[in-house]
Amino acid sequence: MITRLTRLLGIRHPIIQAGMSLVSYVPLAAAVSNAGGLGILTASDQDPSDLRENIRKVRSLTDRPFGVNAVPYMPGYRELVQVILEERVPVFSHGLGNPFKLLNLKKPDEMVFMPTAGTVDQAVYMEKEGADAVIVHGFEGGGHVGHIASSVIIPKAAECLRVPVIASGGFCDGRGLASALALGAAGIAMGTRFFATQECPVHSRAKDAVIRASEKEAIVTQKIDGLRLRGIPGSLLKHYRGWPSRPWEVIPGILNNAKGSKISVREMLRIIIEFRRYRMPAVQFICGCARFRHTFSEGRVDDGFTVSGQVAGRIHDIPCCQELIERIVREAEETIKSLHQNLAV
């Protein structure tokens, strides 16, 4: 299936795996790229030497294009971006602004810059900032979300942008891919669907939480990390009201994040202060990140929060990435063909 996106990225299928923090590590990124999509490695919970090593691991596992994702509030952000540039990563997936402008760096000519936007205005701005393609994230998606449904934001963005638009939020199968193409997108990005795959390196109980959940259970709340976040809260979080209701979690949360990010507690405190630049509720965000780690690595779903989109209600298996991507493409082609036949009658 050839689209503007496959031509831009040099991939076989117009399917991108979202750069999920604390989730999208080497096994998943390499598997998606090998299956003909674009795998994206997260830079979260890595110091620069770790990231460099993991970029090289992905390269050793696939000879196909892949990307790396980073956001400005990651510990060691400047150094991580420098590694991404030095390693000549083919695709730079980014959230919250333009990394080259933020750090006064020059974008390599051969690198594809692919930011994420939650509104059409953001998408237009990122195109002006030099984006080669923009992931447009609709309200239905997992993780941090805006307020606009994919069925509205995607066609509007496609009308306003000259660069390829990648549809994100509410996509998990071939019918979704066909619909995204009909809305004007050049491909889809999926997080929740790739979360529930064999190669995704999260605890099996977290994957089971996704395939057991209905679409109604993937709710939007600001109580977990202080931002608008969609996912599946555990049964023990029913009355959770944020860190003031569990103040004893704050210090362990700071220590957990410092350890996970391989930085000192002093540096973590500096980062907490830095969060104010992005109007982020620092203490709640730190506690939320610690909860994600427990959920993803230890499978503590009852007292955890499994980040997920509403497509959880349509996901019922845990295939390998190769099987999943082949299934999606096959179903998309059949759907498009069927629509053509129906219209011709």
N, C-alpha and C positions, 0 to 999 in steps of 0.2 A: 504494500500500500504506500504510494508515493504522495507526499504533500510538501508544502513549502517547508515544513518543519524537518521532515526527513532529509531534504536536500541541504538545509542549513546545517544540521548536526551530523550528517553522514551516517544516519541510522536506518535500519530496515523498516521499522514500524513507528508510527507517530504516537508513541507511548512513553511517558516519562515517569520515573519513580521519584516521588517527592523527597526532598532532603530533610527527613525527620530527625530532629535533635534527639540524641540518646538512643536512636533506633537504627538509622541508615549507615551501618558500618560495612566493612569490606565484603563479607559474604553476600549481602543483599545487593549492594551496588554492582559487584562483578557479575552476579547471576543475571540481573536485569539487562546489563549491557550485552552479555553473551547470548541472551535470548532475543536480541535485536531491538530492544528499547534503549533508553538512556538511564543508566544507573547513576545515582548521585550519592556521594559519600558525605556524611556530615562531619563538620570540624569540631563538634561539641565534645566535651570531656577529653580533649587531647591537648598536649603541649605541642609546640612547633616540631619537635623531633618525632613525636608520635604521628603527627599528621603527615610529615614527609615520608615516614616509613609506610604508613597505610596507603598513601597515594601510590607508592611504588609497588605495594602488594597488589593493589587493584590492577596496575599495569601488568604485573606478572601473571594475573589470572585471566585477563582479557586483552585482546588486541583491538578492541572496538572503543568508540568514544565513550567517555564518562564525564561526570561533573563533580564538583565539590561545593557544598553549601556552607555559608557562614552568615552570622548576624552580628551587628556592631557591639552588642553587650556581652559577647563571649569573652571570657578571660584570655588575655594575650591576643586580642583581635588583630592588632597591627602586625604582629609577628606571624600569625596564622595566614593572613592575607599575603604577606611577603612569601611564605612557603608556596602558596597556591600559584603565585606568579613565577617563582623560581622553578617550580616543577612543571611549568607550562601545561597546566591542566586544560583540557580542551574547552570545558564549559564551566563558567563561574555562576552558580546559582546563589542569589543573595536576597536577604530580606532587610527592610528598613533603609532605603536610600541607596546612594551610589558609592560603593567602596573606594573607587578611584578618586572621586571628589573629596570624600571624607578624609582620605589619607594623603591626598596630593600625589597620586601615583598615575602613571600612564598605563592605559589598558593595552596589552599586547595585541597587535593587529590580528593574529591568528586565533585569539580567544573569543569565544561566544559569551557575551554577558547577558544573563537571563534572570532578571529580578522578578519578584512576586508582588502583585498589587491586589488590594482589596476593594478599590473603587476605580471607576473609569478615569477620574482625574489623576489618580496616582499612576495609572498605566500610561496615560498621555505624558505625564511629567517624566516618567522613566524612559520613554522613547526619546524625548528631548535630551535626556541625560546620556544617550548613547546605547540604550538597550538594543540588542539584536533580535530579541524575542521577549515577550512578557507572559508570565504565568498569571492568569486572572483567577482569583480564588473566590468562589461563591459562598454564600451563607451556609449551604448544606454540608460543607466540608468539615473535616476534623481539625483540631488544633485551634490556633487563634483566627477568629473569623470576624467579618464585618457584618453588614446588615442586608446586603443585596443578594437575591437569589441568582443562581447560575444562569437560569433561563432569561434573565434580564441583563445581567452585567456582561455576559459573554458576547452576545450579538452587538450590544452597544459599543463594547471595546473594539470588536472587529470592524465596526463602521468607522471608528475614530483613529485607529492605528494603521500605519503602513507596514510595520513589522509583524511577523507571525504572532498570533494570540494562541496561548495554550490554555485550554479549559481545565479548571480544577474545582473540585467541590461537588460531590454527588455522582462520580463516575467509577464504575467497577466492572463493566462488561462491554460486549460488542455493541449492544443497542445504545449504550451511553456514548461510545466512540462515534457511532453513526450520527447521533443527535448533536454531538459537539461539532462535527464537521458541517452539519446542516445549519448550525447557528453561526458559522463563520470562523470557527477555530481551525487551526492547522494540526491539532493533536490534543491529547489529554495528559494530565498529570494526576497520578493516583497515590494516595498515602495509605489509607485504611486497607485497601485491597492488597497492597504489597506487604502491609503489616502482617496480614494473615496468610503468609506463604512459608514454605518449608525453610527457605534460606534466611528469613528474617531472624536476627539473633536476639530475640526477646523471649522471655519465659513462656512456656506453653500455656500456662494459665491465663496470661494476658491475651494470647491469641484466642483461647477458648471464650474469653469474655466477649470478644468481638463477634464471633460466629453464633453465640447464644443470644446476643442482644437483639432487640427490635429497634426499629428506627426511632421510636418514641423515647428510648432509654439513652440515646446519644444527645444529651442536653447541652445548652450553653449556660455557663456560669462564670462569675467573676470571683467566686469564693476559693478557688484552688490556687491560682498563681496571681490573682489580682487583675487579670486581663480577661477579655471575652474569649473563653476557651470552651470548645465543644469536645465532649467525651462521655465516657460511661463511669459514673461514680460508683464506688463500692458500697455495699449495704451498710457498712459502719460509718459512712460519711453522710448519712441521711440528715443528721442535725448539725453538720459541720458549718460553722459560720466564719471561717477564716482563722488566722493565727491567734487573735485575741481570745477565742474560745479554747485554744490549746496552746497557751504560752510556753509550756514545757517543750514544745517542738522546735522553738526558734534556734536555740544554741546548737542542738544536734543537727538541725538543718544547715546552719552555717558551716559546721564542721564537715558534714557530709558533702556539701558542694565544694568546699576547699579541697577535700581529699579527691573527689571525683575529677575536679579540674586540675589537680596536681599543682596547686598554688598554696601559698601561706594564708593563714587566717587573716593576717594583716592586709594582704593583697585582696582577699575577698571583701573585707570591710571597705577598702578603697573602691572596689567595683560597686558595692551597694550604694555608695555616695554617687558614683558615676551614673547609676540608673536614673537619677533625677533628671538628667539631660533628656531622657526619653519618656519622662513622666510615668515611669514604671513604679508600682508599689513595691519597693525593694524587699521588705521583710516577707511579705506574702509570696512574692516571686521566688525567693530563696526556699521557703517552705514547700512551695509547689514543686520546684525542681527536685527536691529531696524525695518527695512523694512519688514523682515519676520514676526515679531510679529504683525505688523499692518495688514499684509495680512491674517495670520492664525486666529487671534483672532477677528479682526474687519471687515474682509472681504473687505479690501481696495485693490481690485485687479487691478483697473485701474492705481493706482500709486504704485502698489506693484509688487511682483515677486512670482509667485506660483511655488515652486520647483516641478519638474515633469520630468519623463522620456519620451522617445518617444512613449511609449505604450499609452500615452494619446489619440493617434489617434485610439486606439482600445478599449477604455473604454467608455461605453455608459450608464451605470446605477450606482446606489448607493445602493448595496445590504447590508444586514447584513453579518457579518463575517462567520457565520455558513452556510448561503446559498452560499456564495462565495466559501468557501473551499470545500464544498460538490460538487459544480458544477465543480470546477477545477479537483478534483480527479476523478469524474465520466467521464469527458471529456478525461482526460489523459488515463484512462483505455480503453475507447472506441477507442481512437486513436491508442494505442498500439495494440489492438486486430485487428483493421482494417488494420494496416500495416502488421501484421502477415498473415492475410487472403490474402492480395494483393500479398505478396511475395510467398505464397503457390500456387497461380494460375499458 
